[in-house]
Amino acid sequence: MKYFFQLLALVLFVGFATACGSTGEAATEGDSQTEEQIGDESFGAEFTPEAVIAYQDLSAKVTDADSMAITVRGKVSEVCQSKGCWMSITNGDGEDMMVRFKDYGFFMPKDIAGREVIMNGKAFYQTTPVDELRHYAEDAGKSQEEIDAITEPKRELSFLADGVILVKE
């Protein structure tokens, strides 16, 4: 049934694009993705990736005081090696965003570091306490020396995902 609705959406999209005189040019960043581009591995709640923004552009959209419902595309830098219960998204300059999953309702494969994902959920800033940062470092398989070096809480952009799609490689 899932594929029926995805196929129906694709047919409607193609029909609409044809009716509106689409030139067949490639989609730009922020446009919705077709099933061929995003793949068929999804986790958590199903969603249609529309108005997707790149992780690098996220911090400019989220204020320090509010959370924002949004769909974000980014590259996975780490995944919890214990269960797959969290992942980290990188922007390439050392600022990673912690991603947790709504109601602990789904887990990600542990071997997806380096893969692109599209996530639907809420972005927000939070201060993560030292004990929680150490716990994440332990889950990531860091050395005891690296874990002990964590001595300060960290103010960071975080994401609570209700659904995630792995982008085809």
C-alpha atoms as a printed R data frame, in Angstrom:
    type eleno elety resid chain resno      x      y       z
1   ATOM     1    CA   MET     A     1  0.000  0.000   0.000
2   ATOM     2    CA   LYS     A     2  2.926  2.324   0.827
3   ATOM     3    CA   TYR     A     3  4.304  1.964  -2.693
4   ATOM     4    CA   PHE     A     4  0.870  2.542  -4.236
5   ATOM     5    CA   PHE     A     5  0.640  5.991  -2.634
6   ATOM     6    CA   GLN     A     6  4.235  6.820  -3.559
7   ATOM     7    CA   LEU     A     7  3.568  5.788  -7.160
8   ATOM     8    CA   LEU     A     8  0.315  7.762  -7.181
9   ATOM     9    CA   ALA     A     9  2.142 10.845  -5.876
10  ATOM    10    CA   LEU     A    10  4.835 10.427  -8.522
11  ATOM    11    CA   VAL     A    11  2.258 10.092 -11.325
12  ATOM    12    CA   LEU     A    12  0.396 13.167 -10.078
13  ATOM    13    CA   PHE     A    13  3.651 15.129  -9.808
14  ATOM    14    CA   VAL     A    14  4.703 14.203 -13.366
15  ATOM    15    CA   GLY     A    15  1.236 15.027 -14.679
16  ATOM    16    CA   PHE     A    16  1.228 18.385 -12.884
17  ATOM    17    CA   ALA     A    17  4.748 19.220 -14.107
18  ATOM    18    CA   THR     A    18  3.776 18.356 -17.664
19  ATOM    19    CA   ALA     A    19  0.591 20.417 -17.471
20  ATOM    20    CA   CYS     A    20  2.538 23.406 -16.146
21  ATOM    21    CA   GLY     A    21  5.057 23.319 -18.983
22  ATOM    22    CA   SER     A    22  8.007 21.864 -17.087
23  ATOM    23    CA   THR     A    23 11.201 21.845 -19.130
24  ATOM    24    CA   GLY     A    24 12.460 18.662 -17.496
25  ATOM    25    CA   GLU     A    25 15.376 20.418 -15.789
26  ATOM    26    CA   ALA     A    26 16.873 18.845 -12.698
27  ATOM    27    CA   ALA     A    27 15.263 19.685  -9.374
28  ATOM    28    CA   THR     A    28 17.000 22.300  -7.298
29  ATOM    29    CA   GLU     A    29 17.826 22.029  -3.590
30  ATOM    30    CA   GLY     A    30 14.618 22.462  -1.636
31  ATOM    31    CA   ASP     A    31 12.401 20.847  -4.283
32  ATOM    32    CA   SER     A    32 10.643 17.594  -3.487
33  ATOM    33    CA   GLN     A    33 12.542 14.424  -4.319
34  ATOM    34    CA   THR     A    34 11.268 11.527  -6.422
35  ATOM    35    CA   GLU     A    35 11.328  7.952  -5.176
36  ATOM    36    CA   GLU     A    36 14.266  7.217  -7.489
37  ATOM    37    CA   GLN     A    37 16.351  9.878  -5.748
38  ATOM    38    CA   ILE     A    38 15.501  9.045  -2.165
39  ATOM    39    CA   GLY     A    39 15.337  5.258  -2.180
40  ATOM    40    CA   ASP     A    40 12.998  2.975  -0.334
41  ATOM    41    CA   GLU     A    41 14.576  2.662   3.107
42  ATOM    42    CA   SER     A    42 12.525  4.676   5.545
43  ATOM    43    CA   PHE     A    43 12.324  4.568   9.314
44  ATOM    44    CA   GLY     A    44  9.681  5.879  11.698
45  ATOM    45    CA   ALA     A    45  6.691  7.822  10.416
46  ATOM    46    CA   GLU     A    46  6.248  8.018   6.662
47  ATOM    47    CA   PHE     A    47  6.474 11.495   5.132
48  ATOM    48    CA   THR     A    48  6.765 13.132   1.744
49  ATOM    49    CA   PRO     A    49 10.016 15.093   1.531
50  ATOM    50    CA   GLU     A    50  8.837 18.538   0.433
51  ATOM    51    CA   ALA     A    51 10.565 21.878   1.068
52  ATOM    52    CA   VAL     A    52 13.728 20.091   2.171
53  ATOM    53    CA   ILE     A    53 16.555 22.320   3.377
54  ATOM    54    CA   ALA     A    54 20.214 21.429   3.730
55  ATOM    55    CA   TYR     A    55 21.583 21.021   7.250
56  ATOM    56    CA   GLN     A    56 24.104 23.804   6.522
57  ATOM    57    CA   ASP     A    57 21.163 26.247   6.159
58  ATOM    58    CA   LEU     A    58 19.266 25.075   9.242
59  ATOM    59    CA   SER     A    59 20.899 27.228  11.918
60  ATOM    60    CA   ALA     A    60 19.872 30.394  10.045
61  ATOM    61    CA   LYS     A    61 16.217 29.297  10.205
62  ATOM    62    CA   VAL     A    62 15.941 28.123  13.822
63  ATOM    63    CA   THR     A    63 15.920 30.720  16.563
64  ATOM    64    CA   ASP     A    64 17.532 30.100  19.908
65  ATOM    65    CA   ALA     A    65 14.190 30.215  21.753
66  ATOM    66    CA   ASP     A    66 11.883 28.168  19.554
67  ATOM    67    CA   SER     A    67 11.581 24.773  17.979
68  ATOM    68    CA   MET     A    68 10.716 24.513  14.303
69  ATOM    69    CA   ALA     A    69  8.936 21.744  12.405
70  ATOM    70    CA   ILE     A    70 11.077 21.165   9.319
71  ATOM    71    CA   THR     A    71 12.464 18.632   6.839
72  ATOM    72    CA   VAL     A    72 16.267 18.540   6.633
73  ATOM    73    CA   ARG     A    73 18.795 16.759   4.430
74  ATOM    74    CA   GLY     A    74 22.267 15.995   5.749
75  ATOM    75    CA   LYS     A    75 25.164 13.566   5.932
76  ATOM    76    CA   VAL     A    76 25.401 11.111   8.830
77  ATOM    77    CA   SER     A    77 28.700 11.360  10.709
78  ATOM    78    CA   GLU     A    78 27.987  8.891  13.547
79  ATOM    79    CA   VAL     A    79 25.355  6.435  14.694
80  ATOM    80    CA   CYS     A    80 24.884  4.943  18.150
81  ATOM    81    CA   GLN     A    81 26.807  1.681  17.974
82  ATOM    82    CA   SER     A    82 24.829  0.221  20.849
83  ATOM    83    CA   LYS     A    83 21.337  0.221  19.275
84  ATOM    84    CA   GLY     A    84 21.162  2.848  16.524
85  ATOM    85    CA   CYS     A    85 19.079  4.990  18.874
86  ATOM    86    CA   TRP     A    86 20.638  8.327  17.773
87  ATOM    87    CA   MET     A    87 22.731  9.713  14.952
88  ATOM    88    CA   SER     A    88 24.820 12.770  14.322
89  ATOM    89    CA   ILE     A    89 24.597 14.905  11.174
90  ATOM    90    CA   THR     A    90 27.654 16.852   9.992
91  ATOM    91    CA   ASN     A    91 27.943 20.130   8.132
92  ATOM    92    CA   GLY     A    92 31.600 19.531   7.301
93  ATOM    93    CA   ASP     A    93 33.086 22.175   9.600
94  ATOM    94    CA   GLY     A    94 33.041 20.226  12.840
95  ATOM    95    CA   GLU     A    95 29.582 21.334  14.010
96  ATOM    96    CA   ASP     A    96 27.493 18.190  14.206
97  ATOM    97    CA   MET     A    97 23.796 18.064  15.087
98  ATOM    98    CA   MET     A    98 22.510 15.376  17.438
99  ATOM    99    CA   VAL     A    99 19.421 13.594  16.091
100 ATOM   100    CA   ARG     A   100 17.190 11.577  18.363
101 ATOM   101    CA   PHE     A   101 14.067  9.665  17.395
102 ATOM   102    CA   LYS     A   102 10.572 10.544  18.585
103 ATOM   103    CA   ASP     A   103  9.356  8.426  21.490
104 ATOM   104    CA   TYR     A   104 12.398  6.158  21.031
105 ATOM   105    CA   GLY     A   105 10.091  4.643  18.410
106 ATOM   106    CA   PHE     A   106 12.633  3.496  15.815
107 ATOM   107    CA   PHE     A   107 16.338  2.893  15.361
108 ATOM   108    CA   MET     A   108 18.726  3.481  12.477
109 ATOM   109    CA   PRO     A   109 21.173  0.931  11.028
110 ATOM   110    CA   LYS     A   110 24.561  1.236  12.741
111 ATOM   111    CA   ASP     A   111 26.518  1.253   9.459
112 ATOM   112    CA   ILE     A   112 25.174  4.390   7.743
113 ATOM   113    CA   ALA     A   113 27.964  6.859   8.585
114 ATOM   114    CA   GLY     A   114 28.713  8.839   5.433
115 ATOM   115    CA   ARG     A   115 25.203  8.330   3.994
116 ATOM   116    CA   GLU     A   116 22.764 11.126   3.186
117 ATOM   117    CA   VAL     A   117 19.427 11.196   5.003
118 ATOM   118    CA   ILE     A   118 16.263 13.252   4.829
119 ATOM   119    CA   MET     A   119 14.676 13.770   8.240
120 ATOM   120    CA   ASN     A   120 11.279 15.118   9.178
121 ATOM   121    CA   GLY     A   121 10.734 16.498  12.667
122 ATOM   122    CA   LYS     A   122 11.620 19.413  14.938
123 ATOM   123    CA   ALA     A   123 14.851 21.369  15.180
124 ATOM   124    CA   PHE     A   124 15.727 23.258  18.368
125 ATOM   125    CA   TYR     A   125 18.628 24.495  20.456
126 ATOM   126    CA   GLN     A   126 19.393 22.844  23.777
127 ATOM   127    CA   THR     A   127 22.158 22.608  26.342
128 ATOM   128    CA   THR     A   128 23.310 19.010  26.656
129 ATOM   129    CA   PRO     A   129 24.706 18.159  30.115
130 ATOM   130    CA   VAL     A   130 28.138 16.572  30.583
131 ATOM   131    CA   ASP     A   131 26.786 13.178  31.695
132 ATOM   132    CA   GLU     A   132 24.622 12.925  28.583
133 ATOM   133    CA   LEU     A   133 27.519 13.975  26.307
134 ATOM   134    CA   ARG     A   134 29.680 11.300  27.936
135 ATOM   135    CA   HIS     A   135 26.925  8.729  27.442
136 ATOM   136    CA   TYR     A   136 26.748  9.564  23.714
137 ATOM   137    CA   ALA     A   137 30.538  9.349  23.436
138 ATOM   138    CA   GLU     A   138 30.429  5.914  25.065
139 ATOM   139    CA   ASP     A   139 27.628  4.795  22.679
140 ATOM   140    CA   ALA     A   140 29.746  6.004  19.754
141 ATOM   141    CA   GLY     A   141 32.637  3.779  20.860
142 ATOM   142    CA   LYS     A   142 34.984  6.598  21.912
143 ATOM   143    CA   SER     A   143 37.981  5.822  24.099
144 ATOM   144    CA   GLN     A   144 37.859  6.376  27.856
145 ATOM   145    CA   GLU     A   145 40.350  9.223  27.409
146 ATOM   146    CA   GLU     A   146 37.987 10.978  24.955
147 ATOM   147    CA   ILE     A   147 35.046 10.433  27.291
148 ATOM   148    CA   ASP     A   148 36.938 11.824  30.298
149 ATOM   149    CA   ALA     A   149 37.914 14.912  28.280
150 ATOM   150    CA   ILE     A   150 34.238 15.979  28.161
151 ATOM   151    CA   THR     A   151 33.966 18.425  31.060
152 ATOM   152    CA   GLU     A   152 31.598 21.173  29.841
153 ATOM   153    CA   PRO     A   153 27.930 21.138  28.833
154 ATOM   154    CA   LYS     A   154 27.369 21.978  25.178
155 ATOM   155    CA   ARG     A   155 24.825 24.384  23.668
156 ATOM   156    CA   GLU     A   156 23.888 22.831  20.344
157 ATOM   157    CA   LEU     A   157 21.347 22.562  17.585
158 ATOM   158    CA   SER     A   158 19.407 19.309  17.998
159 ATOM   159    CA   PHE     A   159 16.754 17.466  16.031
160 ATOM   160    CA   LEU     A   160 13.896 15.201  17.109
161 ATOM   161    CA   ALA     A   161 13.014 13.107  14.053
162 ATOM   162    CA   ASP     A   162  9.680 11.399  13.614
163 ATOM   163    CA   GLY     A   163 10.743  9.915  10.270
164 ATOM   164    CA   VAL     A   164 13.983  9.364   8.333
165 ATOM   165    CA   ILE     A   165 14.622  8.337   4.714
166 ATOM   166    CA   LEU     A   166 18.028  7.023   3.588
167 ATOM   167    CA   VAL     A   167 19.034  8.591   0.268
168 ATOM   168    CA   LYS     A   168 20.241  6.108  -2.351
169 ATOM   169    CA   GLU     A   169 24.003  5.989  -2.751
